[in-house]
């Protein structure tokens, strides 16, 4: 694989870059997660999204425990080289709270919060301890 494009990316001091996952066809933003060099290369190689968890300090594949994988169709990066955009087909819920998108809350002009989507799955049944 030609890895020359990596020199165009600006990873932060922790070696990470934000990745926005967008639903193929609708353009809806499903989630944002962090990638390092290895997770980006694994995503390209497998056509499934892989990330770096800052809280768990570990490499992970989206859907490894839930089965709710993301099939990658396109990867691009912004003009500054500091953000990745991945167009993917989402199988199941993208959000660990059981929603299609992690962005399921709206804030009104008064600051009230409401849910803008229906929960697809019960997270307690998907993410068993």
C-alpha positions as CSV (number, residue, x, y, z in Angstrom):
1,X,0.0,0.0,0.0
2,X,1.2,3.5,-0.8
3,X,1.4,5.3,2.5
4,X,2.7,8.6,1.1
5,X,-0.7,10.3,1.9
6,X,0.1,9.9,5.7
7,X,2.7,12.8,5.3
8,X,-0.2,15.1,4.4
9,X,-2.1,14.4,7.6
10,X,-1.6,16.3,10.8
11,X,-1.9,13.9,13.8
12,X,-2.0,15.6,17.2
13,X,0.7,15.3,19.9
14,X,-0.8,11.9,20.9
15,X,-0.5,10.6,17.4
16,X,-4.3,10.9,16.8
17,X,-6.6,12.5,14.2
18,X,-10.4,12.9,14.5
19,X,-12.4,10.8,12.1
20,X,-16.0,11.7,11.2
21,X,-18.1,8.8,10.0
22,X,-20.8,9.8,7.5
23,X,-23.6,7.5,6.3
24,X,-23.3,6.6,2.7
25,X,-26.3,7.9,0.7
26,X,-27.8,10.2,3.3
27,X,-24.7,12.2,4.4
28,X,-25.9,12.0,8.0
29,X,-23.0,12.2,10.5
30,X,-23.0,8.9,12.5
31,X,-20.2,9.4,14.9
32,X,-16.8,10.9,15.5
33,X,-13.9,8.8,16.9
34,X,-10.1,9.0,17.0
35,X,-7.7,7.2,14.7
36,X,-4.0,6.7,14.9
37,X,-1.8,5.7,12.0
38,X,-2.3,2.0,12.5
39,X,-6.1,2.2,12.8
40,X,-6.3,4.3,9.7
41,X,-4.2,1.8,7.7
42,X,-6.2,-1.1,9.1
43,X,-9.4,0.7,8.0
44,X,-8.1,1.0,4.5
45,X,-6.9,-2.6,4.4
46,X,-10.1,-4.2,5.7
47,X,-12.7,-1.7,4.5
48,X,-14.1,-1.7,8.1
49,X,-13.6,1.2,10.5
50,X,-10.9,0.8,13.2
51,X,-10.2,3.4,15.9
52,X,-8.1,4.2,18.9
53,X,-9.9,4.5,22.2
54,X,-8.5,7.3,24.4
55,X,-10.4,6.2,27.5
56,X,-9.5,2.5,27.2
57,X,-6.1,3.1,25.6
58,X,-6.7,0.4,23.0
59,X,-7.2,-0.3,19.3
60,X,-10.8,-1.3,18.4
61,X,-12.9,-2.2,15.4
62,X,-16.4,-0.7,15.2
63,X,-18.8,-3.5,15.7
64,X,-16.3,-6.0,17.3
65,X,-18.7,-6.6,20.3
66,X,-22.0,-5.4,18.9
67,X,-21.8,-6.7,15.3
68,X,-22.8,-3.2,14.2
69,X,-20.0,-2.7,11.7
70,X,-19.3,0.1,9.3
71,X,-18.5,-0.9,5.7
72,X,-16.1,1.8,4.3
73,X,-16.9,3.2,0.8
74,X,-14.7,6.3,0.8
75,X,-12.0,8.0,2.8
76,X,-11.0,11.6,2.4
77,X,-9.4,14.3,4.5
78,X,-9.9,18.1,4.8
79,X,-7.8,20.9,3.3
80,X,-5.7,21.3,6.5
81,X,-5.1,17.5,6.8
82,X,-6.3,17.5,10.4
83,X,-9.6,15.6,10.0
84,X,-10.6,12.4,8.3
85,X,-14.0,11.9,6.7
86,X,-15.2,8.3,6.1
87,X,-18.2,7.5,4.1
88,X,-19.6,4.2,5.3
89,X,-22.6,1.9,5.2
90,X,-23.7,1.4,8.8
91,X,-25.0,-2.0,9.8
92,X,-27.1,-1.6,12.9
93,X,-26.6,1.2,15.4
94,X,-23.5,3.4,15.3
95,X,-24.1,4.7,18.8
96,X,-23.3,2.7,21.9
97,X,-26.6,4.0,23.4
98,X,-28.5,2.1,20.6
99,X,-29.2,4.9,18.1
100,X,-28.3,5.0,14.4
101,X,-26.2,8.1,15.0
102,X,-24.4,9.3,18.1
103,X,-25.9,12.7,17.3
104,X,-29.4,11.9,18.5
105,X,-29.9,15.0,20.8
106,X,-31.1,18.4,19.7
107,X,-30.8,21.6,21.7
108,X,-33.6,24.2,21.4
109,X,-33.1,27.9,21.4
110,X,-34.1,27.8,25.1
111,X,-31.4,25.2,25.9
112,X,-33.9,22.3,26.2
113,X,-32.6,18.9,25.0
114,X,-34.8,16.5,23.1
115,X,-34.1,13.2,21.2
116,X,-34.4,13.4,17.4
117,X,-34.4,9.7,16.7
118,X,-35.7,6.3,17.9
119,X,-33.5,3.9,19.7
120,X,-32.7,0.9,17.4
121,X,-31.4,-1.5,20.0
122,X,-31.3,-1.9,23.7
123,X,-27.6,-1.3,24.6
124,X,-27.8,-3.6,27.6
125,X,-28.7,-6.5,25.3
126,X,-25.9,-5.6,22.8
127,X,-23.1,-4.7,25.2
128,X,-23.2,-7.5,27.8
129,X,-20.6,-7.2,30.6
